[in-house]
Amino acid sequence: MRWMLNGAEIWGMGGGGLVEGIQGKFCKKVLRIPRNAARREAENEIGRESMGGNILCAAIKYWISLKQSARAEPV
């Protein structure tokens, strides 16, 4: 589901809930467990990690690169 993180640098953690929800529904469907089961348990069973950390890292790396490119430009 790495494709779901496309653009995570821009939308940051604000859109993370949607991505986490889709991932959780997918895991439950694959495992064929009830919809009202805990999402996190389904993800653990499959071996998936929370995407929140990946989203946060992508956003931080993007903003750091922006800061560094602004410093590199001649005045």
FENRALIN-V250743 format. One record per residue. N is the residue number from 1. RES is the residue in one small letter. PHI is phi in radians with two decimals (none if undefined). OMEGA is omega in radians with two decimals (NA if undefined). Layout:
# FENRALIN-V250743
n = (N	N)
res = (RES	RES)
phi = (PHI	PHI)
omega = (OMEGA	OMEGA)
This chain:
# FENRALIN-V250743
n = (1	2	3	4	5	6	7	8	9	10	11	12	13	14	15	16	17	18	19	20	21	22	23	24	25	26	27	28	29	30	31	32	33	34	35	36	37	38	39	40	41	42	43	44	45	46	47	48	49	50	51	52	53	54	55	56	57	58	59	60	61	62	63	64	65	66	67	68	69	70	71	72	73	74	75)
res = (m	r	w	m	l	n	g	a	e	i	w	g	m	g	g	g	g	l	v	e	g	i	q	g	k	f	c	k	k	v	l	r	i	p	r	n	a	a	r	r	e	a	e	n	e	i	g	r	e	s	m	g	g	n	i	l	c	a	a	i	k	y	w	i	s	l	k	q	s	a	r	a	e	p	v)
phi = (none	-1.07	-1.07	-1.23	-1.55	-1.03	1.52	-1.06	-1.06	-1.50	-1.45	0.98	-1.32	-1.05	-1.69	-1.11	-1.08	-1.13	-1.11	-1.08	-1.13	-1.12	-1.09	-1.10	-1.09	-1.08	-1.06	-1.13	-1.16	-1.09	-1.40	1.01	-1.91	-1.04	-1.11	-1.55	-1.26	-1.16	-1.07	-1.11	-1.14	-1.12	-1.14	-1.10	-1.08	-1.41	1.71	-1.46	-1.79	-1.11	-1.44	-1.01	-1.14	-1.15	-1.15	-1.08	-1.09	-1.09	-1.15	-1.13	-1.07	-1.12	-1.20	-1.14	-1.12	-1.13	-1.09	-1.18	-1.23	-1.18	-1.25	-1.32	-1.26	-1.20	-1.57)
omega = (-3.14	-3.13	-3.13	-3.13	3.13	-3.13	-3.11	3.12	-3.06	-3.05	3.01	-3.05	-3.12	-3.13	-3.08	-3.14	3.12	-3.13	3.13	3.13	3.12	3.13	3.13	3.11	3.12	-3.13	3.13	-3.13	3.13	-3.12	-3.11	3.08	-3.09	3.14	-3.10	3.07	-3.12	-3.13	-3.07	3.11	3.11	3.13	3.11	-3.12	3.13	-3.13	3.12	3.07	3.08	3.14	-3.12	3.12	3.11	3.13	-3.14	3.12	3.14	-3.14	-3.14	3.13	3.14	-3.11	3.06	3.13	3.08	3.12	-3.12	3.13	3.10	3.11	-3.08	-3.12	3.09	-3.11	NA)
